[in-house]
Amino acid sequence: MIARYTRPQMAVIWSEDSKYRNWLRVELATTDAFAKAGIIPVAAAAELRAHANFTVARIHEIELDTRHDVLAFTTAVAETVSQAGSDSARWLHYGLTSTDVVDTAQALALTQASALIRAGIVRLRDVLRTRAIEFQHTPTIGRTHGVHAEPTTFGMKLLLWYSEMGRNLRRFDAAAEDLRVGKISGAVGAFGKLKPEHEEAILAELGLTPAAISTQVLQRDRHAAYITTLAVLCSTLDKIATEIRHLQRTEVREAEEFFSAKQKGSSSMPHKRNPITCENISGLARVVRGNAQVALENVALWHERDISHSSAERVILPDTTILADYMLDKTATLIEKLLVYPARMLKNLELTGGLIYSGQLLLDLAEAGISREDAYRLVQSHAMNAWASVDEPTPLIYRNLIEADPEITARLSPEKIAAAFDVNRQLTNIDAVFARVLAEG
């Protein structure tokens, strides 16, 4: 992933040096376990622990000849051991196949990356919760199909995202734990050169769990579940960004991204305040969803192993975790600094002259004894007339039409009609919804 979208801590995890450090962790954990089991000399394991090292440049140099990265790595490490005057390098990579090292080390990197992503999810949820409570009772118009529907509160929008991020957290924890596994089971997973108890000892030292069964590789359903979980997570971030982009439109302007004093929105239009962070989030979510498709394609490998997944994973595993981490940080900051305009929300809510209360009128008329069909006809006819007059010099006001209809006033008192047009009546149960969601934690 390009540096523009990579935060420093995540960049370290996916650096080449860190990759090879994790490979070395696996190799040394193996020699330690084998020494304890009496398979290799204890002194050899100690010497490897003391002297084994590498430089990335030397690995690259050797790989030009070997065209095999693991062999280039083991050769480079063996050189450092020999240079220290030890012949213990013969025990390096003893009993292992390349993917024992690569897949297990990759699990270490993914565990580290997952810790950063999880922290990002928790931070975003905290910000959403705080701002949801801040705007719990701030009325705004709810829209369905992009059209004014009924009143809600801006806090409800934020609370919805908070709840969804809770589900994302639970899904992510499960997917990350499912990937916190390694395998030291040999070329086809049959433990031809070592025993399951050796694998258990090695992985215990690394903080990983042994896969119950593997081939030469860990099965890629685990990785597919992880990447698709991140795709769902980033789709939620896209959802948040898309809503804010709509709310920031000039005609709506109920909320907008923070815009700093020195920020510029356009090279040619000085007045512009564009939702660039939201658009950035929406665009990158598409990349993550595309990576999920690649992860799914990686599940079906030939027999006990091929490497068709390997080249793809060198791209999608770093890039997806890097983007998820970046997007979580951007979204949390977006919500934290979001500019919210309650007065504009109220103005927009009242824009249609009370059309948004038609559903309540329908119920009140039915309760007063009019058939639902007749009540719907009455309420809708006035609504359509009011709607059709919106652009006229003197538009019809829906509430005035209702109050002037004798068929309605014969059934509903002025107090009943006023109650039907009361926004607070529509928001009576907001606190109950908040209590239910916040109780989930």
MARLUM-764055 format. One line per field, with one value per residue (C-alpha): x, y, z; residue in three letters. Coordinates in steps of 0.02 Angstrom, whole numbers. Example, Ala and Ser with C-alpha at 12.3 -4.5 7.8 and 13.67 -1.06 7.14 Angstrom:
px	[615|684]
py	[-225|-53]
pz	[390|357]
residu	[ala|ser]
END
This chain:
px	[0|60|129|-16|-135|-14|-2|171|135|54|197|320|220|222|401|521|629|480|432|603|610|451|527|677|561|484|653|724|566|585|767|725|585|693|834|713|651|829|821|963|1103|1056|1217|1172|1004|1089|1217|1080|985|1143|1209|1070|1037|1019|1013|873|999|1093|933|890|1063|1054|876|938|1022|906|742|673|647|651|812|887|836|906|1068|1087|1054|1174|1310|1293|1304|1460|1540|1521|1629|1488|1438|1262|1181|1160|1019|929|768|791|636|540|466|459|275|295|394|299|121|163|260|118|1|115|105|-83|-100|0|-102|-264|-219|-206|-368|-460|-399|-466|-637|-646|-596|-727|-862|-816|-827|-993|-1065|-1012|-1083|-1242|-1280|-1237|-1372|-1492|-1635|-1589|-1736|-1699|-1796|-1781|-1772|-1823|-1782|-1700|-1871|-1933|-2016|-2043|-1945|-1799|-1649|-1472|-1418|-1513|-1406|-1248|-1319|-1359|-1177|-1119|-1225|-1165|-984|-1019|-1066|-912|-806|-879|-856|-679|-629|-691|-602|-439|-440|-471|-312|-207|-146|14|71|234|173|286|272|96|37|68|210|330|487|424|280|122|190|339|220|124|282|344|179|154|317|253|82|-10|-128|-93|-213|-298|-255|-166|-84|79|-18|-146|-313|-364|-545|-472|-393|-548|-657|-537|-527|-714|-744|-633|-733|-894|-812|-752|-923|-993|-865|-921|-1101|-1057|-959|-1098|-1228|-1118|-1085|-1273|-1297|-1160|-1243|-1277|-1465|-1463|-1314|-1365|-1188|-1017|-837|-726|-641|-484|-439|-297|-386|-429|-577|-541|-403|-529|-677|-625|-796|-790|-795|-792|-818|-647|-621|-788|-752|-580|-661|-792|-660|-544|-689|-705|-524|-553|-710|-610|-476|-611|-649|-465|-463|-612|-524|-374|-475|-469|-288|-225|-205|-95|-29|5|67|-70|-125|49|74|-102|-79|80|-36|-204|-152|-42|-152|-317|-256|-165|-323|-438|-323|-311|-499|-544|-431|-502|-682|-656|-579|-718|-853|-755|-739|-902|-991|-1176|-1313|-1470|-1555|-1540|-1605|-1760|-1783|-1774|-1891|-2022|-1988|-2144|-2267|-2310|-2321|-2211|-2352|-2472|-2443|-2495|-2651|-2697|-2690|-2784|-2925|-2938|-2945|-3083|-3193|-3153|-3108|-2924|-2962|-3062|-2934|-2794|-2892|-2920|-2742|-2661|-2770|-2718|-2538|-2532|-2611|-2485|-2341|-2395|-2399|-2223|-2153|-2303|-2288|-2402|-2384|-2521|-2481|-2528|-2580|-2694|-2778|-2808|-2879|-2997|-3069|-3240|-3235|-3077|-3125|-3288|-3185|-3030|-3029|-2903|-2804|-2801|-2742|-2607|-2550|-2537|-2416|-2310|-2132|-2105|-2244|-2144|-1988|-2065|-1969|-1796|-1733|-1795|-1697|-1541|-1560|-1578|-1427|-1312|-1358|-1277|-1110]
py	[0|175|278|403|277|190|238|219|74|-29|12|-65|-226|-252|-196|-322|-317|-362|-504|-582|-549|-651|-788|-790|-798|-956|-1033|-999|-1057|-1219|-1245|-1206|-1335|-1464|-1437|-1465|-1623|-1686|-1680|-1555|-1506|-1379|-1284|-1269|-1192|-1070|-1021|-994|-887|-785|-763|-788|-626|-557|-402|-376|-322|-487|-588|-494|-524|-711|-722|-659|-829|-945|-868|-936|-813|-937|-1018|-845|-804|-963|-942|-762|-813|-959|-841|-734|-888|-952|-779|-790|-949|-1074|-1225|-1229|-1162|-1343|-1356|-1202|-1246|-1426|-1530|-1382|-1343|-1164|-1138|-1196|-1037|-922|-961|-962|-799|-724|-768|-669|-517|-531|-544|-383|-296|-356|-274|-106|-131|-182|-26|75|-6|27|209|236|158|271|425|370|337|507|603|497|548|729|733|607|732|837|821|791|725|542|502|346|333|503|580|655|519|547|634|552|624|649|548|400|403|399|267|155|164|131|-26|-87|-60|-171|-311|-275|-289|-458|-523|-457|-534|-703|-690|-628|-768|-895|-832|-838|-1010|-1084|-1248|-1342|-1503|-1528|-1537|-1611|-1587|-1768|-1733|-1839|-1768|-1713|-1742|-1647|-1616|-1526|-1412|-1377|-1329|-1215|-1125|-1107|-1009|-897|-869|-960|-1108|-1260|-1289|-1454|-1511|-1431|-1476|-1390|-1229|-1162|-1174|-1011|-1012|-930|-789|-769|-751|-621|-516|-525|-471|-320|-289|-285|-171|-51|-55|12|152|182|188|321|422|411|476|623|661|675|781|900|940|1126|1099|995|1057|971|914|929|880|993|1120|1201|1384|1348|1211|1234|1150|1186|1256|1360|1389|1469|1444|1254|1147|970|806|741|629|544|521|452|325|274|250|145|35|-19|-78|-181|-261|-305|-386|-492|-569|-614|-692|-801|-856|-910|-1043|-1172|-1233|-1387|-1544|-1517|-1350|-1235|-1056|-968|-887|-829|-687|-622|-624|-523|-385|-410|-453|-300|-185|-235|-219|-56|17|-42|38|200|210|178|321|436|393|417|589|630|595|674|841|832|999|978|1106|1075|1236|1181|1010|1090|1202|1052|953|1091|1114|1023|1113|960|828|715|694|612|440|500|583|421|328|463|465|276|282|413|292|323|171|157|171|332|403|366|450|607|621|582|698|848|789|777|949|1027|937|994|1177|1183|1290|1406|1587|1546|1360|1268|1224|1045|1079|1221|1104|976|1105|1169|999|977|788|786|919|827|684|769|916|1058|983|813|891|989|828|743|880|875|820|768|641|555|550|481|317|382|358|178|141|220|119|-42|-12|54|-94|-207|-125]
pz	[0|-38|106|93|172|291|474|553|672|536|418|541|554|365|334|258|413|523|407|419|607|624|515|632|784|712|671|844|933|836|884|1066|1066|979|1105|1250|1164|1142|953|932|1051|1184|1149|965|1007|1124|992|863|987|1019|843|713|619|443|336|212|82|96|82|-78|-146|-116|-184|-353|-371|-272|-331|-168|-26|118|57|35|213|291|195|253|434|422|365|521|631|540|550|739|735|762|659|735|576|519|645|574|483|541|503|432|264|199|235|415|435|316|370|555|543|443|586|702|588|571|760|778|642|720|885|798|702|860|949|802|813|1000|976|841|949|1095|984|910|1083|1148|1001|995|1175|1132|997|1075|1075|922|801|617|470|430|245|152|-33|-10|26|190|293|481|619|706|799|741|892|822|665|770|887|738|683|861|869|699|750|900|782|679|836|881|704|696|863|803|634|712|840|701|618|776|724|656|582|599|519|371|182|175|354|403|528|424|509|680|799|846|1020|944|848|1008|1101|961|940|1127|1135|995|1075|935|931|820|677|714|538|392|228|187|217|337|250|170|229|385|286|178|333|403|245|213|393|361|201|302|430|295|214|377|369|189|250|380|253|123|245|294|110|83|238|180|14|1|-11|149|253|415|452|372|389|491|378|447|428|304|208|23|-60|-242|-351|-449|-331|-167|-88|-92|67|-1|96|45|196|169|-16|29|147|18|-117|-9|48|-133|-132|26|-46|-202|-93|-11|-181|-201|-27|-74|-233|-127|-34|-174|-191|-282|-176|-22|-85|-230|-222|-321|-157|-109|-233|-202|-13|-25|-84|-1|178|207|103|183|361|320|242|383|511|411|377|559|613|480|524|711|680|558|688|829|735|636|621|661|626|732|673|491|539|615|463|347|458|439|253|194|306|407|270|377|503|378|455|627|555|469|635|730|603|605|796|782|683|500|398|356|170|191|313|191|50|153|216|49|-55|48|49|-140|-161|-41|-125|-299|-243|-169|-310|-325|-264|-117|-81|12|192|232|410|352|229|366|486|350|303|387|365|472|598|629|696|769|890|867|1011|925|763|854|938|769|713|872|836|1017|1002|865|973|1133|1126|1082|1260|1261|1102|1176|1335|1237|1126|1263|1373|1242|1278]
residu	[met|ile|ala|arg|tyr|thr|arg|pro|gln|met|ala|val|ile|trp|ser|glu|asp|ser|lys|tyr|arg|asn|trp|leu|arg|val|glu|leu|ala|thr|thr|asp|ala|phe|ala|lys|ala|gly|ile|ile|pro|val|ala|ala|ala|ala|glu|leu|arg|ala|his|ala|asn|phe|thr|val|ala|arg|ile|his|glu|ile|glu|leu|asp|thr|arg|his|asp|val|leu|ala|phe|thr|thr|ala|val|ala|glu|thr|val|ser|gln|ala|gly|ser|asp|ser|ala|arg|trp|leu|his|tyr|gly|leu|thr|ser|thr|asp|val|val|asp|thr|ala|gln|ala|leu|ala|leu|thr|gln|ala|ser|ala|leu|ile|arg|ala|gly|ile|val|arg|leu|arg|asp|val|leu|arg|thr|arg|ala|ile|glu|phe|gln|his|thr|pro|thr|ile|gly|arg|thr|his|gly|val|his|ala|glu|pro|thr|thr|phe|gly|met|lys|leu|leu|leu|trp|tyr|ser|glu|met|gly|arg|asn|leu|arg|arg|phe|asp|ala|ala|ala|glu|asp|leu|arg|val|gly|lys|ile|ser|gly|ala|val|gly|ala|phe|gly|lys|leu|lys|pro|glu|his|glu|glu|ala|ile|leu|ala|glu|leu|gly|leu|thr|pro|ala|ala|ile|ser|thr|gln|val|leu|gln|arg|asp|arg|his|ala|ala|tyr|ile|thr|thr|leu|ala|val|leu|cys|ser|thr|leu|asp|lys|ile|ala|thr|glu|ile|arg|his|leu|gln|arg|thr|glu|val|arg|glu|ala|glu|glu|phe|phe|ser|ala|lys|gln|lys|gly|ser|ser|ser|met|pro|his|lys|arg|asn|pro|ile|thr|cys|glu|asn|ile|ser|gly|leu|ala|arg|val|val|arg|gly|asn|ala|gln|val|ala|leu|glu|asn|val|ala|leu|trp|his|glu|arg|asp|ile|ser|his|ser|ser|ala|glu|arg|val|ile|leu|pro|asp|thr|thr|ile|leu|ala|asp|tyr|met|leu|asp|lys|thr|ala|thr|leu|ile|glu|lys|leu|leu|val|tyr|pro|ala|arg|met|leu|lys|asn|leu|glu|leu|thr|gly|gly|leu|ile|tyr|ser|gly|gln|leu|leu|leu|asp|leu|ala|glu|ala|gly|ile|ser|arg|glu|asp|ala|tyr|arg|leu|val|gln|ser|his|ala|met|asn|ala|trp|ala|ser|val|asp|glu|pro|thr|pro|leu|ile|tyr|arg|asn|leu|ile|glu|ala|asp|pro|glu|ile|thr|ala|arg|leu|ser|pro|glu|lys|ile|ala|ala|ala|phe|asp|val|asn|arg|gln|leu|thr|asn|ile|asp|ala|val|phe|ala|arg|val|leu|ala|glu|gly]
END
